[in-house]
Each structure stands twice: as structure tokens, then as C-alpha cells.
Amino acid sequence: MKEEHDAREKIIVSKWALETKFEKDENVEKLKARIVAKTWNRFIDNLSPVLSFGPIRTAIAYTLENNLSRPRVTTPNEDRYLAVTAKRNRRSTASDLSRQPSSATGTTVSRQTVYRRLGHIGLYARRPVRCVPLTATHCRLRLAWSSEHALWTPQQWSCMMFSDESRFSLQSDSRRTFIWRAPGTRYHQENTIERHRYGGAGWLVWGGIILGSRTDLHVQSVTMTGHIYRDVILEQHVRLFRGAMGAEFLFMDDNARPHRANIVDECLQSEDITRMVGLEGGGGLIAAGESSKSSDMLYSKASSFDAEEELISASASDSPDY
């Protein structure tokens, strides 16, 4: 047992040294492959907390692959080609990417090789973030709203109630579409997918928040209508906060169609509730802390819409048959 223990220690030293000045012991070369694999796997398991750190794991994996395993199938240029292709077409699958080097350079790679090469640069298969499609008008209105309220003080925000309602469908949504993205880029525009709301049976949940407080969560299985919104939401929830906070109270809904019914407007006027103009296009709200970041994103998207409109206008003027 002692000899085997000493041999295992020599294996660890030799594995970790790799191609350094440490020379491989002759006894290590004579050990059976079973003992080598068992010892090395135990060594990796003991280092799992350290290897969870990305740069260390990537460096060790790259070193082991280049020094202890069979020769690499791809060259550094082909690795960069895979990375560029994955970033340009983030919805391409590993099978699609594995065929790219074959068509370009004739090198055949497997799906696992694609996963490893992209993992070395921090790209992993993840589900994209879904968002509501926005028009150029929606982007301009949201940018104006964000710029107008970016400098509000906490005292001003403390008088505003934000409300939102979400519908949870009972039908399955597998969301099996994956994209290639790096850590920390979940909400980048190229990593999102536009998806309209879908129908089917489900539950509707409404809630309101205000600085330091919130409403009770309202859950219903029927469709929200103007009458239900007035009798349940406004009368039983919003009106109570208006009476407690006074005339400075502001209320913002999410621009759903029942929220714009005439009976809702009449109820707000009778209760002297001031409603702030919300944001169109799916009812998204921009929080105070996200104003500057959202402004940059919305400005860039609005600029892209302006460029498209100018291109269409120029094409229409040049071509009478457009």
C-alpha cells in the first residue's frame, strides 16, 4: 500500500508539471493505465472548487488538451473562425458550426469539439431572452420618457405606484431554441428573441409596488375586462393608497386595453387619482436605476429605425415603381 501511495504522489506531480523541467519517473511509466486514470480523476475531483473559476479551468483544460491528449483537430485559425461564426449567427447549432470548418478548410470536427472550442472563449449554449417587438414610435416614446424622469429624486419616486399584470399560460412552452452568448451578456440585443404573447388557458396575476410598500397579489382565471379592473383593482387596491398618500399620489398602469376603457377613466377622475402616461408596446416600464442604460439602448435602436426609414425614403424617391 505504501508503494502504491508513493506512486500515486509521483503521478500527481508528473501530471501537474506537464512539460516543465521535472522529469518523469521511470516507475510512473510502468504503472498500469487503470491506476493512472483513477488517481488523476480523484485529483481533479479534489480540485473542483478551484477549477470552477473560469480562467483557471480554461487554462488547465487547454494545457491538458495540448499536452496529454491526442493532437488537436483544429488549428488556431479554425478556432477563431468557429468563434466568429458563432458570434455572427448566434442561433446556429453545434451541428451547423461543426460543418463550417469542413466547407471552408476541409477539416472535420465533432459537436463536442465545437462545445470545447467555444467554451474556451466563454461562449455557452443558453436560451435567449424574449422581448416584445417594438416599433420606431415605441422606441422614441420610451427614450423620451426615460430622459424626462432620469433625474427624479427618491422623494418624487416614493409617491408613484407601479402596477403590472402578467398572464401565465397553462400550455407548455419548451423554449428549446439556444443561442451562443458569453457570461454577462444575457440582455444584449443580439441575445434576445422577439415573441408575441400567446393565448390558451391560464392565470392572470396583478400587483402594484410603491417605495416601501406593495399591494396584495390579485390572481384570477378569467380575462381582465374594464369592469373587473375598475371594481377589483382600482376600488379595492389603488384607491386605498390614494387615500393614504394624498394628492401627490401618482399611478402608472401597463397600458393594457382594459386599462384605457371609459369606465376606468371615469373612476380615476371621480377618485381624483392622477395617472401618469405609461410606455406603449407591451407595457414595459423603465425603472429609475435603469434609466441611463435603457436610454443608450433605446437611442441606438431608435437610430437604427431612423436609418431604415431614410433608406426606404431614398429608395422610393429613386424608383417610381417602389
GIQUIUR-V998402 format. One record per residue. N is the residue number from 1. RES is the residue in one small letter. SS is DSSP state (A for helix, B for strand, O for the rest). NEAR is the number of other C-alpha atoms within 10 Angstrom. D_CENTER is the distance of its C-alpha to the mean C-alpha in Angstrom with 1 decimal. Layout:
n->N res->RES ss->SS near->NEAR d_center->D_CENTER
n->N res->RES ss->SS near->NEAR d_center->D_CENTER
//
This chain:
n->1 res->m ss->O near->6 d_center->52.4
n->2 res->k ss->A near->7 d_center->52.8
n->3 res->e ss->A near->8 d_center->53.0
n->4 res->e ss->A near->11 d_center->49.8
n->5 res->h ss->A near->11 d_center->48.1
n->6 res->d ss->A near->10 d_center->49.3
n->7 res->a ss->A near->19 d_center->48.2
n->8 res->r ss->A near->20 d_center->44.7
n->9 res->e ss->A near->14 d_center->44.5
n->10 res->k ss->A near->16 d_center->45.6
n->11 res->i ss->A near->24 d_center->42.9
n->12 res->i ss->A near->14 d_center->40.2
n->13 res->v ss->A near->15 d_center->41.8
n->14 res->s ss->A near->17 d_center->42.2
n->15 res->k ss->A near->17 d_center->38.6
n->16 res->w ss->A near->15 d_center->37.1
n->17 res->a ss->A near->13 d_center->39.6
n->18 res->l ss->O near->15 d_center->38.8
n->19 res->e ss->O near->13 d_center->40.8
n->20 res->t ss->O near->8 d_center->42.0
n->21 res->k ss->O near->7 d_center->45.7
n->22 res->f ss->O near->11 d_center->45.9
n->23 res->e ss->O near->11 d_center->48.0
n->24 res->k ss->O near->16 d_center->47.4
n->25 res->d ss->O near->13 d_center->50.0
n->26 res->e ss->A near->8 d_center->52.2
n->27 res->n ss->A near->10 d_center->51.8
n->28 res->v ss->A near->15 d_center->48.0
n->29 res->e ss->A near->11 d_center->48.7
n->30 res->k ss->A near->8 d_center->51.0
n->31 res->l ss->O near->14 d_center->48.7
n->32 res->k ss->O near->9 d_center->47.5
n->33 res->a ss->A near->10 d_center->44.0
n->34 res->r ss->A near->8 d_center->43.3
n->35 res->i ss->A near->14 d_center->43.9
n->36 res->v ss->A near->17 d_center->41.8
n->37 res->a ss->A near->12 d_center->38.7
n->38 res->k ss->A near->11 d_center->39.1
n->39 res->t ss->A near->18 d_center->39.5
n->40 res->w ss->A near->16 d_center->36.6
n->41 res->n ss->A near->12 d_center->34.2
n->42 res->r ss->A near->11 d_center->35.5
n->43 res->f ss->A near->16 d_center->34.9
n->44 res->i ss->A near->12 d_center->31.3
n->45 res->d ss->A near->12 d_center->30.8
n->46 res->n ss->A near->11 d_center->32.4
n->47 res->l ss->O near->11 d_center->30.1
n->48 res->s ss->A near->12 d_center->26.8
n->49 res->p ss->A near->9 d_center->25.8
n->50 res->v ss->A near->12 d_center->26.5
n->51 res->l ss->A near->17 d_center->24.8
n->52 res->s ss->O near->11 d_center->21.5
n->53 res->f ss->O near->10 d_center->21.2
n->54 res->g ss->A near->13 d_center->19.3
n->55 res->p ss->A near->13 d_center->21.9
n->56 res->i ss->A near->12 d_center->24.9
n->57 res->r ss->A near->15 d_center->23.6
n->58 res->t ss->A near->18 d_center->23.0
n->59 res->a ss->A near->13 d_center->26.4
n->60 res->i ss->A near->13 d_center->28.2
n->61 res->a ss->A near->15 d_center->26.8
n->62 res->y ss->A near->14 d_center->27.7
n->63 res->t ss->A near->14 d_center->31.1
n->64 res->l ss->A near->14 d_center->31.9
n->65 res->e ss->A near->13 d_center->31.0
n->66 res->n ss->A near->12 d_center->33.2
n->67 res->n ss->A near->14 d_center->36.1
n->68 res->l ss->O near->11 d_center->36.4
n->69 res->s ss->O near->9 d_center->35.2
n->70 res->r ss->O near->8 d_center->36.3
n->71 res->p ss->O near->9 d_center->35.9
n->72 res->r ss->O near->11 d_center->32.5
n->73 res->v ss->O near->12 d_center->32.2
n->74 res->t ss->O near->18 d_center->30.3
n->75 res->t ss->O near->10 d_center->31.3
n->76 res->p ss->A near->10 d_center->29.3
n->77 res->n ss->A near->9 d_center->29.3
n->78 res->e ss->A near->17 d_center->28.0
n->79 res->d ss->A near->19 d_center->25.2
n->80 res->r ss->A near->15 d_center->24.2
n->81 res->y ss->A near->16 d_center->24.7
n->82 res->l ss->A near->20 d_center->22.2
n->83 res->a ss->A near->21 d_center->19.6
n->84 res->v ss->A near->12 d_center->20.2
n->85 res->t ss->A near->14 d_center->20.2
n->86 res->a ss->A near->22 d_center->16.8
n->87 res->k ss->A near->18 d_center->15.3
n->88 res->r ss->A near->12 d_center->17.3
n->89 res->n ss->O near->13 d_center->16.6
n->90 res->r ss->O near->17 d_center->13.1
n->91 res->r ss->O near->20 d_center->14.0
n->92 res->s ss->O near->16 d_center->17.2
n->93 res->t ss->O near->17 d_center->18.0
n->94 res->a ss->A near->19 d_center->19.8
n->95 res->s ss->A near->13 d_center->23.0
n->96 res->d ss->A near->12 d_center->22.6
n->97 res->l ss->A near->21 d_center->22.0
n->98 res->s ss->A near->20 d_center->24.9
n->99 res->r ss->A near->17 d_center->27.2
n->100 res->q ss->A near->18 d_center->26.5
n->101 res->p ss->A near->17 d_center->28.7
n->102 res->s ss->A near->12 d_center->31.4
n->103 res->s ss->A near->10 d_center->31.7
n->104 res->a ss->A near->10 d_center->31.6
n->105 res->t ss->O near->10 d_center->33.6
n->106 res->g ss->O near->10 d_center->34.8
n->107 res->t ss->O near->15 d_center->33.0
n->108 res->t ss->O near->14 d_center->31.9
n->109 res->v ss->O near->17 d_center->28.9
n->110 res->s ss->O near->13 d_center->27.3
n->111 res->r ss->A near->14 d_center->23.8
n->112 res->q ss->A near->12 d_center->23.9
n->113 res->t ss->A near->17 d_center->25.0
n->114 res->v ss->A near->22 d_center->21.9
n->115 res->y ss->A near->16 d_center->19.7
n->116 res->r ss->A near->16 d_center->21.8
n->117 res->r ss->A near->19 d_center->21.9
n->118 res->l ss->A near->22 d_center->18.2
n->119 res->g ss->A near->17 d_center->17.8
n->120 res->h ss->A near->18 d_center->20.4
n->121 res->i ss->O near->15 d_center->18.3
n->122 res->g ss->O near->16 d_center->15.1
n->123 res->l ss->B near->19 d_center->13.4
n->124 res->y ss->B near->17 d_center->12.4
n->125 res->a ss->B near->18 d_center->11.7
n->126 res->r ss->B near->16 d_center->8.4
n->127 res->r ss->B near->18 d_center->7.6
n->128 res->p ss->O near->24 d_center->5.8
n->129 res->v ss->B near->16 d_center->4.5
n->130 res->r ss->B near->14 d_center->8.2
n->131 res->c ss->B near->16 d_center->10.2
n->132 res->v ss->O near->15 d_center->14.0
n->133 res->p ss->O near->12 d_center->16.0
n->134 res->l ss->O near->14 d_center->17.7
n->135 res->t ss->O near->13 d_center->21.1
n->136 res->a ss->A near->16 d_center->22.7
n->137 res->t ss->A near->13 d_center->24.4
n->138 res->h ss->A near->17 d_center->21.4
n->139 res->c ss->A near->23 d_center->19.9
n->140 res->r ss->A near->18 d_center->23.3
n->141 res->l ss->A near->17 d_center->23.8
n->142 res->r ss->A near->24 d_center->20.5
n->143 res->l ss->A near->23 d_center->21.4
n->144 res->a ss->A near->14 d_center->24.9
n->145 res->w ss->A near->18 d_center->23.8
n->146 res->s ss->A near->23 d_center->21.6
n->147 res->s ss->A near->14 d_center->24.5
n->148 res->e ss->A near->11 d_center->27.0
n->149 res->h ss->A near->15 d_center->25.5
n->150 res->a ss->O near->16 d_center->24.0
n->151 res->l ss->O near->12 d_center->27.3
n->152 res->w ss->O near->10 d_center->27.9
n->153 res->t ss->O near->10 d_center->29.4
n->154 res->p ss->A near->10 d_center->28.4
n->155 res->q ss->A near->9 d_center->31.6
n->156 res->q ss->A near->13 d_center->30.7
n->157 res->w ss->A near->17 d_center->27.3
n->158 res->s ss->O near->16 d_center->29.2
n->159 res->c ss->O near->19 d_center->31.1
n->160 res->m ss->B near->20 d_center->28.2
n->161 res->m ss->B near->23 d_center->26.8
n->162 res->f ss->B near->21 d_center->23.3
n->163 res->s ss->B near->18 d_center->23.2
n->164 res->d ss->B near->17 d_center->20.8
n->165 res->e ss->B near->17 d_center->21.2
n->166 res->s ss->B near->11 d_center->19.0
n->167 res->r ss->B near->18 d_center->20.3
n->168 res->f ss->B near->14 d_center->19.6
n->169 res->s ss->B near->15 d_center->20.9
n->170 res->l ss->O near->11 d_center->23.1
n->171 res->q ss->O near->11 d_center->22.6
n->172 res->s ss->O near->6 d_center->20.4
n->173 res->d ss->O near->8 d_center->17.1
n->174 res->s ss->O near->6 d_center->16.5
n->175 res->r ss->O near->9 d_center->13.2
n->176 res->r ss->O near->9 d_center->14.6
n->177 res->t ss->O near->13 d_center->13.0
n->178 res->f ss->B near->16 d_center->11.4
n->179 res->i ss->B near->25 d_center->10.3
n->180 res->w ss->B near->25 d_center->11.2
n->181 res->r ss->B near->23 d_center->9.0
n->182 res->a ss->B near->17 d_center->10.2
n->183 res->p ss->O near->9 d_center->9.4
n->184 res->g ss->O near->7 d_center->8.3
n->185 res->t ss->O near->10 d_center->6.7
n->186 res->r ss->O near->15 d_center->2.9
n->187 res->y ss->O near->12 d_center->4.3
n->188 res->h ss->O near->12 d_center->7.2
n->189 res->q ss->A near->13 d_center->9.3
n->190 res->e ss->A near->18 d_center->10.0
n->191 res->n ss->A near->21 d_center->6.7
n->192 res->t ss->B near->16 d_center->6.9
n->193 res->i ss->B near->16 d_center->9.9
n->194 res->e ss->B near->12 d_center->12.5
n->195 res->r ss->O near->11 d_center->14.1
n->196 res->h ss->O near->10 d_center->17.1
n->197 res->r ss->O near->10 d_center->18.1
n->198 res->y ss->O near->11 d_center->20.3
n->199 res->g ss->O near->11 d_center->23.6
n->200 res->g ss->O near->9 d_center->25.5
n->201 res->a ss->O near->14 d_center->26.7
n->202 res->g ss->B near->15 d_center->24.6
n->203 res->w ss->B near->15 d_center->24.6
n->204 res->l ss->B near->17 d_center->24.0
n->205 res->v ss->B near->16 d_center->23.1
n->206 res->w ss->B near->18 d_center->23.9
n->207 res->g ss->B near->17 d_center->23.8
n->208 res->g ss->B near->21 d_center->24.6
n->209 res->i ss->B near->14 d_center->24.0
n->210 res->i ss->B near->16 d_center->26.2
n->211 res->l ss->O near->13 d_center->26.5
n->212 res->g ss->O near->6 d_center->28.1
n->213 res->s ss->B near->10 d_center->28.3
n->214 res->r ss->B near->15 d_center->26.8
n->215 res->t ss->O near->18 d_center->28.3
n->216 res->d ss->O near->11 d_center->28.8
n->217 res->l ss->O near->11 d_center->26.3
n->218 res->h ss->B near->14 d_center->27.8
n->219 res->v ss->B near->14 d_center->27.2
n->220 res->q ss->B near->12 d_center->28.9
n->221 res->s ss->O near->12 d_center->29.1
n->222 res->v ss->O near->11 d_center->30.7
n->223 res->t ss->O near->12 d_center->29.4
n->224 res->m ss->O near->17 d_center->29.2
n->225 res->t ss->O near->13 d_center->32.2
n->226 res->g ss->A near->18 d_center->33.8
n->227 res->h ss->A near->14 d_center->36.4
n->228 res->i ss->A near->15 d_center->34.1
n->229 res->y ss->A near->18 d_center->32.0
n->230 res->r ss->A near->21 d_center->35.2
n->231 res->d ss->A near->13 d_center->37.0
n->232 res->v ss->A near->13 d_center->34.3
n->233 res->i ss->A near->17 d_center->31.5
n->234 res->l ss->A near->18 d_center->33.7
n->235 res->e ss->A near->15 d_center->36.9
n->236 res->q ss->A near->14 d_center->35.7
n->237 res->h ss->A near->18 d_center->32.7
n->238 res->v ss->A near->20 d_center->32.5
n->239 res->r ss->A near->16 d_center->36.3
n->240 res->l ss->A near->12 d_center->36.6
n->241 res->f ss->A near->21 d_center->34.3
n->242 res->r ss->A near->20 d_center->36.2
n->243 res->g ss->A near->13 d_center->39.4
n->244 res->a ss->A near->9 d_center->38.4
n->245 res->m ss->A near->13 d_center->36.9
n->246 res->g ss->O near->12 d_center->39.3
n->247 res->a ss->O near->12 d_center->39.3
n->248 res->e ss->O near->13 d_center->36.4
n->249 res->f ss->O near->20 d_center->33.9
n->250 res->l ss->B near->20 d_center->31.2
n->251 res->f ss->B near->22 d_center->29.2
n->252 res->m ss->B near->18 d_center->26.1
n->253 res->d ss->O near->21 d_center->25.0
n->254 res->d ss->O near->19 d_center->22.2
n->255 res->n ss->O near->17 d_center->24.5
n->256 res->a ss->O near->17 d_center->24.9
n->257 res->r ss->A near->10 d_center->28.2
n->258 res->p ss->A near->17 d_center->30.1
n->259 res->h ss->A near->18 d_center->29.5
n->260 res->r ss->A near->12 d_center->31.5
n->261 res->a ss->O near->15 d_center->34.5
n->262 res->n ss->A near->11 d_center->37.9
n->263 res->i ss->A near->15 d_center->38.6
n->264 res->v ss->A near->19 d_center->35.5
n->265 res->d ss->A near->15 d_center->36.6
n->266 res->e ss->A near->12 d_center->40.1
n->267 res->c ss->A near->16 d_center->38.9
n->268 res->l ss->A near->19 d_center->37.0
n->269 res->q ss->A near->12 d_center->40.1
n->270 res->s ss->A near->9 d_center->42.4
n->271 res->e ss->O near->14 d_center->40.5
n->272 res->d ss->O near->15 d_center->40.0
n->273 res->i ss->O near->22 d_center->36.2
n->274 res->t ss->B near->16 d_center->34.6
n->275 res->r ss->B near->16 d_center->31.5
n->276 res->m ss->O near->13 d_center->29.2
n->277 res->v ss->O near->12 d_center->28.0
n->278 res->g ss->O near->19 d_center->24.4
n->279 res->l ss->O near->21 d_center->21.7
n->280 res->e ss->O near->18 d_center->22.0
n->281 res->g ss->O near->18 d_center->19.7
n->282 res->g ss->O near->16 d_center->18.1
n->283 res->g ss->O near->14 d_center->19.1
n->284 res->g ss->O near->16 d_center->16.1
n->285 res->l ss->O near->19 d_center->17.4
n->286 res->i ss->O near->19 d_center->16.9
n->287 res->a ss->O near->14 d_center->17.8
n->288 res->a ss->A near->16 d_center->20.3
n->289 res->g ss->A near->9 d_center->18.3
n->290 res->e ss->A near->12 d_center->15.6
n->291 res->s ss->A near->20 d_center->18.4
n->292 res->s ss->A near->17 d_center->18.9
n->293 res->k ss->A near->11 d_center->15.4
n->294 res->s ss->A near->18 d_center->14.9
n->295 res->s ss->A near->21 d_center->18.4
n->296 res->d ss->A near->12 d_center->17.7
n->297 res->m ss->A near->16 d_center->14.7
n->298 res->l ss->A near->21 d_center->16.9
n->299 res->y ss->A near->16 d_center->20.0
n->300 res->s ss->A near->13 d_center->18.7
n->301 res->k ss->A near->19 d_center->17.7
n->302 res->a ss->A near->22 d_center->21.0
n->303 res->s ss->A near->15 d_center->22.9
n->304 res->s ss->A near->13 d_center->21.6
n->305 res->f ss->A near->17 d_center->23.0
n->306 res->d ss->A near->13 d_center->26.2
n->307 res->a ss->A near->12 d_center->26.6
n->308 res->e ss->A near->13 d_center->26.3
n->309 res->e ss->A near->13 d_center->28.9
n->310 res->e ss->A near->12 d_center->31.2
n->311 res->l ss->A near->12 d_center->31.1
n->312 res->i ss->A near->13 d_center->31.9
n->313 res->s ss->A near->13 d_center->34.7
n->314 res->a ss->A near->11 d_center->36.1
n->315 res->s ss->A near->13 d_center->36.1
n->316 res->a ss->A near->12 d_center->37.8
n->317 res->s ss->A near->11 d_center->40.5
n->318 res->d ss->A near->10 d_center->41.2
n->319 res->s ss->O near->9 d_center->41.5
n->320 res->p ss->O near->7 d_center->43.7
n->321 res->d ss->O near->7 d_center->42.5
n->322 res->y ss->O near->9 d_center->38.8
//
